[in-house]
Amino acid sequence: MSMKNKISNGVVHRVPADLKKIFTEKAPVLETWNDITPLARNEWICWIEDAKKSETRERRIKIMIDKFNKGARRPCCWAGCTHR
């Protein structure tokens, strides 16, 4: 995998398979993902994985993509990852 296609992890959390699949399919999303800080990546992963239902997880992933497209770099209105 080239450096351009590398998928960076968070500080504590590793990128789950469903996010990896999205990143390989959507180059602009991957570009934003690799451009945010490791702490921000950690918060996105934790926020997504914190979902109790698969529907919530899928909705959060869609929110992440939408926020990236709008220039946001962190999940909004979330206290942050407790694992750091």
N, C-alpha and C positions, 0 to 999 in steps of 0.2 A: 504494500500500500504506500503510495507516495505521500510526502508530507502534506500536500494539498488535500488529500483524501483522508488523512489521519483524523480519528475521532478522539478528542481529548476527554479525560475523565474529570471528575470533581476532586475536591480535597480529600473527602472520605469515601464518597460513593463512586462506583463504576457505572458506566453507561449501560442501561439494560438493553436487551435484544430488540425490543420494539422501537426504542429511540434510535438505535444503530440502523435499523432498517429504514426509518424515515430519513436519517441523515444521508444514507447512501442513495436515496431516491430524490432528495431535494437539496441540490448543491448550495443554494442561497441560505438555507436553514443551517447546513453544516458550516458554512463560512461564518455566520453569526455565532454559532455555537463555539467554534474554535477561537473567536475573537473576544468573547467575554472572559472574565476572570475565572480561575479555578473555583473560587468561592461561589461565584454566581452559578456556575455549572452545578456545583454541589447542591445549591438551593433548589434549582429546577428539578434535579433528579429526585431529591428528597420530597419535594412538593408533589411530584407526580407519583412517586412510590407510596406516599402517605395515603393515597386514595383507598377507600375500603371496597368500593365496587368497581368492576371493570368499566362500567359506563362513565363513572367519574374520572377514572384514569384516562380514558379516551378523550373526554371533554377537556381535561387539563392539557393533554398533548396538543389538541387543536388550539387551545388558548395560547400555549407557548409559541406555536408556529405563527399565529396571528400577531402576537406581541412582537416577535422577532421581525415580522414584515413591517411593523409600525415603528421599529427602532427601539423598543423596550429591551432591557438587558437583564431584568430580574423579575421574579414573580411579585405581583402586587398584593398588598393586603394579606401578607402571610408573615408570621413572626420569624420565620427563618428556620434553618436546619438546626435541630437540637444535637446533632451528632458531631459538630465541629469542635 
